[in-house]
Amino acid sequence: MSKLPLNKFTKRNKFTRMCMGEAVIALMKEKSFSDIKILDITRKTGVSRMTFYKYYRSKEEVVESYLQEIISGYIENNHGKFSDNFPSFENTLAALNYFDSYADFFLVLDRAGLYNLLMDAVNTYMEEMIIPRYDIPKYKIYSYAGALLNVFIQWEKNGKTESSKAIAESFSFV
């Protein structure tokens, strides 16, 4: 069964879920993930505990869902726009630029020791969207995915002194 989002929620549901995800990010800037309570999330978003539990069983699911929405947005914006070659300069650049629009989220997860959630999501995207389309060996894709995510995180941590284009041009997999 696919782990990628299936757009099973209405726009209103998606908005509520995205608000909860953004609340968790904001709370993670103030305190450690382990110290965040469901009550903190519901207060920050202005929803009831019943609404929270309508969508989620835990705060971890909030983060995973938010990450899946980010991936869904990437798929909607970029699926079908790339050449027959993978990886390419164009898709590396597109990924860096898209990730950059969610840099706070990526960095907060990294600081919280939740890098594995990011890596799992990127690997799932590669397994379900890239491997079937390009017929590339999975470990080659995993190496690209890991390098891309690591380069992105380090680029952000180092203040993005280079342009995304320069990073994509120097990427060894393209």
Beta strands, then each sheet from edge to edge (+ up, - down):
end
